């Protein structure tokens, strides 16, 4: 049975880190351009430092993390961080190959969206690589809209990334 939890124990955070390393390896396996981008943005030492800080950067009040469990096995993760007043950014959403097609990705995303809304964010932003077509379809189906880049994109990654945004507050009529 699929469940989405908020990691609390060292073992649960270690499961998130393992899944994030699996995600890193997955991105490296996509194609040469993706591999170059990952090496540029997330060389192993920098990525290790990001993952070492999950408990401080991706938990309240700065953000949040969710872990997908199939029974007792961790099969997916996702997190968000604050990038500006009222703005959250979703990062590192990943589902292990063995759990794809179970709804874990949608459940992780919905849990992250719900937590961002509950925490009072006005907007969620995120990006993904163009080769990740299933992820793009999922984000659009959840109500994210494509938008321009919300940060300066280095030349190596231009035309390789898609940017998304979801308002969490209803616009006044």
C-alpha positions, 0 to 999 in steps of 0.5 A, spaced: 500 500 500 502 506 498 503 512 503 506 519 503 510 520 509 514 526 512 520 524 514 522 524 521 527 519 523 535 519 521 533 512 517 527 516 513 532 522 511 537 517 509 532 513 505 530 520 502 538 521 500 539 514 497 533 516 493 536 523 491 542 519 489 538 514 485 535 520 481 542 523 480 544 517 477 538 517 473 539 524 470 546 522 468 543 516 464 539 520 460 543 523 454 550 527 453 547 534 454 543 532 461 549 529 463 553 535 462 548 539 465 548 535 471 555 535 472 555 543 471 550 544 476 550 538 481 557 535 481 558 530 486 561 534 492 556 539 491 550 534 491 552 531 497 552 538 501 545 539 498 543 532 501 547 533 507 542 539 509 536 536 507 534 536 515 535 544 515 533 546 508 527 542 506 524 542 513 519 547 516 520 553 516 524 553 510 521 547 506 518 540 506 520 533 504 515 527 503 517 520 502 513 515 498 513 508 501 510 502 498 509 498 504 515 498 508 520 500 502 521 507 500 520 508 493 520 516 492 521 523 494 520 530 493 521 536 497 520 544 497 524 550 499 523 557 500 526 561 494 522 568 496 517 571 500 511 567 499 514 563 493 516 555 494 520 551 489 519 544 488 525 540 487 528 533 486 521 529 485 523 522 484 520 515 483 524 509 483 523 505 477 520 499 481 514 504 483 513 507 477 506 507 475 503 506 482 501 513 482 507 515 487 509 521 483 502 524 483 501 522 490 508 526 492 506 532 488 500 533 491 502 532 498 508 537 497 502 542 493 498 541 499 503 542 504 505 549 501 498 551 501 498 549 508 504 553 510 501 559 506 505 560 500 502 564 494 506 560 489 510 554 487 515 554 482 519 548 479 523 546 473 525 540 469 529 537 464 525 537 457 527 529 456 523 528 462 516 528 458 512 524 463 514 529 469 512 534 464 505 531 463 504 530 470 506 537 472 501 540 467 495 535 469 496 537 476 495 545 474 502 547 473 503 552 467 509 553 463 512 560 464 519 563 463 525 562 467 525 564 474 532 564 475 538 565 470 540 559 466 547 558 464 548 557 457 549 549 457 542 549 460 538 553 455 533 550 451 534 544 455 529 546 461 522 547 462 519 552 468 513 551 471 508 555 476 502 554 480 498 560 484 496 557 490 491 563 492 485 564 488 485 571 484 480 576 485 475 577 481 
